[in-house]
Amino acid sequence: MKRLAALDIGSQKTVFVIGERDSYGDIHIIGFGEVPSRGIVKGVINDLSEAKGSILRAMKEAEAMAGLKVREVVYNVSGGTTKNGTVKSQNVKDTISISTKSSEIEESHIQRLHERCLMKAKEEGYEIVYTAPRKYILDDHTEVKNPLGLVGSKLSVEMHVVKVSTTILRNLEKAIREVGLNPVGRTVNAIASADSVLTHDEKEDGVLLLDMGAGLTDYSLYTEGRPYITGVVPFGGINITKDLSYMLKIDTETAESVKVNHGVAFESLVDDEDVVKIKPRGEDREIPIQKKQVAEIIQSRVEEIVEKVFKEIKARGVPLNQINSGIVVTGGTANLKGIRELIEHMTGLPVRIGLPQGIVGLREKIENPKYATVCGLLRQAFVSGTIDITESTNSNTGNFFKNLSERFKKWFEELL
């Protein structure tokens, strides 16, 4: 059986899973490790030693459960701490001539077209971590999904490209390598989570994925089966906890407990009579406060996060009527009671909570929105063979485009 490992390095938790695929194609979780994250904030390592410690402890837990040693891993990338963001996406278009008269389109033609798009998308200080051809057009008028073997004289493509800060990538890779692992693949949170929780029909009809984690909210808007916008806003569940701590004058540990055990994201769902007891700073005893007050604080922050995502989508000129399948919310913050109802109320769109799919084993543990990214990473690794389609510091340009070509072959096989 083929075995692979995936690593989700988050602001609040570090998760390591080991999976194997059986002869029927099912992916089984055979090793699982989860520890609190240290040394990483909003996708950025700020203490290498602490970050390495979290990765190592999670890895050891998973290895002990699986009864094997891991040497290679696929991992997630995110970040949203700078004004311009550390995760960017764009849709690049380009065209090549096949011949003066209609000829059969070969793999070399497609690869040359993709290479031209990647050259256009290059940006100093960023590395491309994900690409997906959204559509191909033959001879300026015929749209096709897979041009291989078709006949035409001109081929165009629109390609979705996601880029991440080189600094973030290098530091993540350094932490992973220094615990004895070889990072063999990577992708951004939103793309991994989408692969884990979205259905084929949702992607085709248009859907917005919100991966609401602890430190960040990653998002990806799909239309016609492929991502159209991928991004991140620098707020998540930790911000809700800090809001509760500040407004209620309680320590962050108590605020987290109040959020998890008593928090509701939509104050309209809370009865006026419901109360929760807290012990504010400087008080000798607990005092009752209305749960509505707690809900109002949570709702205010969730609304801000959703509004920021929609503001970025609007800036890219995407109308809401393209989101026919609505919104899928995943990530740890999706566990907040009332968050589905609140976002439906805000947007007027249908909303569901996204749980990881397509994974067998430890289902009672894994079927939780907070594990969407790590399950998506594992699924992508098995389906694609590799999810690293970028040029690494140890590879030459020939190897880069060879890996790219192999990845596109996988995409075409999925379409057939």
Secondary structure, DSSP 4 states (H G I P E B T S, - for coil): -EEEEEEEE-SSEEEEEEEEE-TTS-EEEEEEEEEE--SEETTEES-HHHHHHHHHHHHHHHHHHHTS---EEEEEE----STT-SEEEEEEEEEEE--SS-EE--HHHHHHHHHHHHHHH--TTEEEEEEEEEEEEETTTEEES--TT-EESEEEEEEEEEEEEHHHHHHHHHHHHTTT-EEEEEEEHHHHHHHHH--HHHHHH-EEEEEE-SS-EEEEEEETTEEEEEEEES--HHHHHHHHHHHHT--HHHHHHHHHHH-BS-GGGS-TT-EEEE--TT-SS-EEEEHHHHHHHHHHHHHHHHHHHHHHHHHTT--GGG-TT-EEEESGGGGSBTHHHHHHHHHSS-EEE----SEESSHHHH-SGGGHHHHHHHHHHHHHS----S--TTS-HHHHHHHHHHHHHHHHHHH-
